[in-house]
């Protein structure tokens, strides 16, 4: 892969990968770092990979593996240095509303916040398949390949995540 091919891949999939990285990290700077690392790894492995066939899946799998490695390293460092917390900065997203009614805008923002907090509270093993399935629109088989788990496990985890979300959201809604 040369520079032009890399630029084309970034143009095609960059926004999706950055969005996924942001959702994983919940921090703009960390998301941008992860995004850059994804494409660096992809560029380094370009000789071994045939781009054009499941390119987005390949890039997402790199993002997941890099994120898991970073979390593992952070956990290890935390045990060694006794750091208190992982700094998490949630960037406010502007919700676009066709209706300018302040009550509707406020209630939609509150519902979005409840859903986002409920998804964030899921365990990582349930959150990743759910995000890949709904946010990235991936098929269960692709998710199984990306996460290196059986297809049945992916289906089970998505089902468990939906059930936990349903319970969590109904408890919090007025």
Phi, psi and omega in degrees: 000134177256183184298320181295319178295320178297317178298321178296317179295319178296319178298320183286316189242357186302314181296319179295317181292317179297318178299316179294318178298320180294320180292325178292313188274332183060026182210127185299314183294316179296323179296318180293321177296315179297318178302312179296319179296324178301313183285333173294315178296318179299319179294319179294326182265011185297333179289328183270350186242140176262106182285154183106330177255110180055043181297316181297318178299318179298314181294320178294323179293324176296315180300315180297314182294318178296319180296316178298319178297318179296317179296320179296317179295319179296317179298320179295314179296323180297319178294324183282312187263354179059044173295152185278305183214155172278120181294126181236121179242113180269123180279131179289131177258134177279124179269131179272125181237133175285329181269129183267009179293120183300327180294316179294320180295315180295318181291322177295320179294322179293318178296317179299320179294319179297314180296314181298317179294323179293318177295318180297330182281350178293149173296151184305321183293337176267327184292315184299310178299322180296315179296316180295324182287310185269319184283319183261352177066031182275155177279155182301322180296319178295320179297319179300319179292318182296315184271356180057048177228160180295155181300317179300324178293321178298312180300317180296316182292321177296317179297315178297319180296317179297319179296314179295320178297316180301314179296315182295317184289317181294330177291328186266341181284146180290000000 
